[in-house]
Amino acid sequence: MSVRETIFAAIEAALGPTGAIEIERMPSSDPASFPALHIMDDGQGQLEGEAGATRYGMAISIEGYVEGSGGSAMHTALNTLHAATVSAVIGLIPTVTVIEDIQEGDLRTAVAPLASAARLAFSQDFTITFATRRGQP
């Protein structure tokens, strides 16, 4: 298993306790069940290379979705899902040995005004730093 796959599998597993009913990596459609978390692979870049090793910064975003009757109760549900998501991802630092660091990036929120039910969403960016043997990302 590649280092990237190890990290994505760990993220999927860590998100289980967040209370999301649907957790999907690189989904091809909108959520079918709520609350939902979608893990998006936003690529990676080389941070530095040295003899035999390369360090990368992998960009991911996690999209969270809640559905309800609207208003502050739904916003509270979105904030709760967001907090559980950030806690789960940052919590991977000491438990997944290939991960050197995880930085929390931007948070964006959205309302789905034309959906069949009231829905709110967030997208949270992360940068995950990891190192591999040269040529084995």
C-alpha positions as CSV (number, residue, x, y, z in Angstrom):
1,M,0.0,0.0,0.0
2,S,1.4,3.4,-0.9
3,V,1.9,6.1,1.7
4,R,-0.9,8.2,0.1
5,E,-3.3,5.3,0.4
6,T,-2.3,4.6,4.0
7,I,-3.1,8.3,4.8
8,F,-6.5,8.3,3.0
9,A,-7.5,5.0,4.6
10,A,-6.6,6.4,8.0
11,I,-8.7,9.5,7.4
12,E,-11.7,7.4,6.4
13,A,-11.4,5.3,9.5
14,A,-10.9,8.3,11.8
15,L,-14.1,10.0,10.5
16,G,-16.3,7.0,11.5
17,P,-16.9,8.3,15.1
18,T,-18.0,11.8,13.9
19,G,-21.6,10.7,13.6
20,A,-21.7,10.9,9.8
21,I,-23.9,8.3,8.1
22,E,-22.2,8.6,4.8
23,I,-18.4,8.8,4.5
24,E,-17.1,8.6,1.0
25,R,-13.7,9.3,-0.7
26,M,-13.8,11.2,-4.0
27,P,-17.6,10.8,-4.5
28,S,-19.1,11.0,-7.9
29,S,-22.4,12.6,-6.7
30,D,-24.1,14.5,-4.0
31,P,-24.6,12.8,-0.6
32,A,-27.4,10.3,-0.4
33,S,-27.6,10.2,3.4
34,F,-27.1,12.9,6.0
35,P,-25.0,13.9,7.8
36,A,-22.3,13.1,5.2
37,L,-18.6,13.6,4.9
38,H,-16.8,13.6,1.5
39,I,-13.0,13.3,1.4
40,M,-11.4,15.1,-1.6
41,D,-7.9,14.6,-2.8
42,D,-6.6,18.0,-3.9
43,G,-3.1,16.8,-5.0
44,Q,0.3,17.2,-3.5
45,G,3.6,19.1,-3.9
46,Q,7.2,18.4,-3.1
47,L,8.4,20.4,-0.1
48,E,12.0,19.2,-0.1
49,G,14.2,16.4,-1.3
50,E,17.4,15.0,0.0
51,A,19.4,11.9,-0.7
52,G,17.0,9.0,-0.6
53,A,13.9,10.8,0.7
54,T,11.3,13.3,-0.4
55,R,8.9,15.3,1.8
56,Y,5.5,16.2,0.4
57,G,2.6,18.5,1.3
58,M,-0.6,16.7,0.4
59,A,-3.7,18.9,0.1
60,I,-7.1,17.5,1.0
61,S,-10.5,18.9,1.7
62,I,-13.3,17.4,3.6
63,E,-16.8,18.4,2.7
64,G,-19.5,18.0,5.4
65,Y,-23.3,18.1,4.8
66,V,-26.3,18.3,7.1
67,E,-30.0,18.3,6.3
68,G,-32.8,19.5,8.5
69,S,-35.5,22.0,8.9
70,G,-33.2,25.0,8.8
71,G,-32.3,27.7,11.2
72,S,-29.9,27.7,14.2
73,A,-30.5,24.0,15.0
74,M,-29.1,23.0,11.6
75,H,-26.2,25.5,11.9
76,T,-25.4,23.9,15.3
77,A,-25.4,20.5,13.6
78,L,-23.0,21.7,10.9
79,N,-20.7,23.3,13.5
80,T,-20.8,20.0,15.6
81,L,-19.9,17.9,12.5
82,H,-17.1,20.3,11.5
83,A,-15.6,20.2,15.0
84,A,-15.7,16.4,15.1
85,T,-14.1,16.3,11.6
86,V,-11.2,18.6,12.5
87,S,-10.6,16.8,15.8
88,A,-10.6,13.4,14.0
89,V,-8.2,14.5,11.3
90,I,-5.7,16.4,13.6
91,G,-5.9,13.4,15.9
92,L,-4.1,11.3,13.2
93,I,-0.8,13.0,13.9
94,P,0.4,10.8,16.7
95,T,-1.3,7.6,15.5
96,V,-0.3,7.3,11.8
97,T,3.5,7.0,11.7
98,V,3.9,8.2,8.1
99,I,2.3,11.6,8.9
100,E,4.7,14.3,10.1
101,D,2.2,17.1,10.5
102,I,-1.3,18.2,9.6
103,Q,-2.2,21.9,9.2
104,E,-5.8,23.1,9.3
105,G,-6.5,25.4,6.4
106,D,-9.5,27.4,5.3
107,L,-13.1,26.7,6.1
108,R,-15.9,27.6,3.8
109,T,-19.6,27.2,4.5
110,A,-22.6,27.1,2.1
111,V,-26.3,26.9,1.9
112,A,-28.1,24.8,-0.7
113,P,-31.1,27.0,-1.5
114,L,-32.5,25.0,-4.3
115,A,-32.2,21.5,-2.7
116,S,-35.3,19.4,-2.0
117,A,-34.7,19.9,1.7
118,A,-32.9,22.5,3.8
119,R,-29.1,21.7,3.6
120,L,-26.0,23.3,4.9
121,A,-22.4,22.4,4.0
122,F,-18.8,23.1,4.8
123,S,-15.5,22.5,3.1
124,Q,-12.4,22.3,5.4
125,D,-8.9,22.3,3.9
126,F,-5.9,20.4,5.4
127,T,-2.3,20.1,4.4
128,I,-0.7,16.8,5.4
129,T,3.1,16.6,5.5
130,F,4.7,13.2,5.0
131,A,8.0,11.8,3.8
132,T,8.8,8.8,1.6
133,R,11.8,7.1,0.0
134,R,12.7,9.0,-3.1
135,G,10.5,7.9,-6.0
136,Q,7.8,6.2,-3.8
137,P,5.1,8.8,-3.1
